[in-house]
Amino acid sequence: MAASSGSAARASFDLKSATLPLISVVLRTADSASLSQEVERRLAEQADFFDQDPVLVDLTQLPPGSDIDFASLVQFLRRMRVLPVGVRGARADQVAAARAAGLTEAPDVPAARPSPAPAPVAAPPAAPSVLPTMVIERPLRSGQQVYARNADLIVMAAVSNGAEVIADGNVHVYAPLRGKAIAGARGNTAARIFATCMQPELVSIAGIYRTAETPLPADIVGRAAKISLVGEKLVIESLQ
């Protein structure tokens, strides 16, 4: 008698949503020559910190009517050891050109809705929203990555060179921070990075980053410090 086929075979793969933290390349000019020179200069200085890392091409800051040579731009970026995977803020014709160059269209980040006007009657202030927290107690070695999605991240041990700690909220490292620390990975400009021994390869908040090619102030290196984002500039302050 043939065996029953009532139970379905286990699927060979699953489809699941995935959210990855990406660095954005925010274009402010469409001039190919200027872009080429600037990309070469800035990313060549930091080539040791990128190893085929995915990046998003952001067109939201371009002047109206700008046209982009996506094929050349993709070539520039790949030569600098970053991998452009998508484009944001593109017009319909730009989307077609970006797709022809191998880029996908990334959704725009929705703007936060304005808070409603307060009622005329007195009311107690609302409690601020608090993100959940992921706690890591083991050291992170080169090649290891931890991502706290929709959460703050606390690391109780050393983050070695080549390791990455990433959070949609704040990043706290209560030990030497020598690898990469990325806070506000999904655009939270209020996120912060804290470390009791600040010696990072790279720090980033909401896509604004700084590498070890730009040395930290002497009174910050190896000491307790915090990093915040003011406008489009990372501000580093001692906690001692």
Residue pairs with C-beta under 8 A, 6 or more apart in sequence:
19 149
19 186
20 54
21 147
21 166
21 168
21 182
21 185
21 186
22 54
22 55
22 56
22 85
22 86
23 53
23 54
23 55
23 56
23 82
23 204
23 207
23 209
24 55
24 56
24 57
24 58
24 88
24 207
25 55
25 56
25 57
25 58
25 77
25 82
25 84
26 58
26 60
26 61
26 207
27 35
27 57
27 58
27 59
27 61
27 62
27 68
28 61
28 62
29 35
29 62
29 66
30 62
30 63
30 66
30 67
30 68
32 69
32 72
32 73
35 73
35 76
36 72
36 76
39 76
39 77
39 80
40 76
40 80
43 50
43 77
43 80
43 81
43 82
44 80
45 213
46 211
46 213
47 80
47 81
49 180
49 201
49 202
49 211
49 212
49 213
50 80
50 81
50 82
51 81
52 81
52 82
52 83
53 81
53 82
53 83
54 82
54 83
54 84
54 85
55 77
55 82
55 83
55 84
55 85
56 84
56 85
56 86
56 87
56 88
56 106
57 70
57 73
57 77
57 84
57 86
57 87
57 88
57 98
57 103
58 87
58 88
58 89
59 66
59 68
59 87
59 88
59 89
59 90
59 94
60 88
60 89
60 108
62 68
62 89
67 94
68 94
68 97
68 98
70 87
70 94
70 97
70 98
70 100
70 101
70 103
71 100
71 101
73 84
73 101
74 84
74 101
74 102
74 103
77 83
77 84
78 84
84 102
84 103
85 103
85 104
86 103
86 104
86 105
86 106
87 94
87 95
87 98
87 103
87 104
87 105
87 106
88 105
88 106
88 107
88 108
89 108
90 98
90 105
95 105
98 104
98 105
99 105
109 186
109 187
131 150
131 151
131 152
131 168
131 169
131 170
132 150
132 151
132 152
133 148
133 151
133 152
133 153
133 154
134 146
134 148
134 151
134 152
134 153
134 154
134 167
135 154
135 156
136 146
136 153
136 154
136 155
136 156
136 157
136 165
137 156
137 157
138 157
139 157
139 158
139 159
139 160
139 175
140 146
140 155
140 157
140 158
140 159
140 160
140 163
140 164
140 165
140 179
141 160
141 162
141 163
142 160
142 161
142 162
142 163
142 179
143 162
143 163
144 163
144 164
145 163
145 164
145 165
145 166
146 153
146 155
146 164
146 165
146 166
147 166
147 167
147 185
148 166
148 167
148 168
148 169
149 168
150 168
150 169
151 167
151 168
151 169
152 167
152 169
152 170
152 171
152 172
153 165
153 166
153 167
153 169
153 170
153 171
153 172
154 172
154 174
155 165
155 171
155 172
155 173
155 174
155 175
156 174
156 175
157 175
158 175
158 176
158 177
158 178
159 165
159 173
159 175
159 176
159 177
159 178
159 179
159 181
160 178
160 179
161 178
161 179
161 201
162 179
162 201
163 178
163 179
163 180
164 179
164 180
164 181
164 182
165 171
165 173
165 177
165 179
165 180
165 181
165 182
166 181
166 182
166 185
167 182
167 183
167 184
167 185
167 191
168 184
168 185
168 186
168 188
168 191
169 183
169 184
169 188
169 191
170 183
170 191
170 192
170 193
170 194
171 181
171 182
171 183
171 191
171 192
171 193
171 194
172 194
172 195
173 181
173 193
173 194
173 195
173 196
173 197
174 195
174 196
175 195
175 196
175 197
176 195
176 196
176 197
176 199
176 222
177 195
177 197
177 198
177 199
177 200
178 199
178 200
178 201
179 200
179 201
179 202
180 200
180 201
180 202
180 203
180 204
181 193
181 195
181 200
181 202
181 203
181 204
182 202
182 203
182 204
182 205
182 209
183 191
183 192
183 193
183 204
183 205
183 206
183 227
184 190
184 191
184 205
184 206
184 207
184 229
187 206
187 207
188 206
189 205
189 206
189 229
190 229
191 205
191 206
191 229
192 205
192 226
192 227
192 228
193 203
193 205
193 226
193 227
194 224
194 225
194 226
194 227
194 239
195 224
195 225
196 224
197 222
197 223
197 224
198 216
198 220
198 221
198 222
198 223
198 224
198 225
198 227
198 236
199 216
199 221
199 222
200 212
201 211
201 212
202 209
202 210
202 211
202 212
203 209
203 210
203 227
203 234
204 210
205 227
205 228
205 229
205 234
206 229
208 229
208 232
208 233
208 234
209 234
210 234
215 221
216 225
216 236
217 236
219 238
220 236
220 238
223 238
223 239
223 240
224 238
224 239
224 240
225 236
225 237
225 238
225 239
226 236
226 237
226 239
227 234
227 235
227 236
227 237
228 234
228 235
228 237
229 235
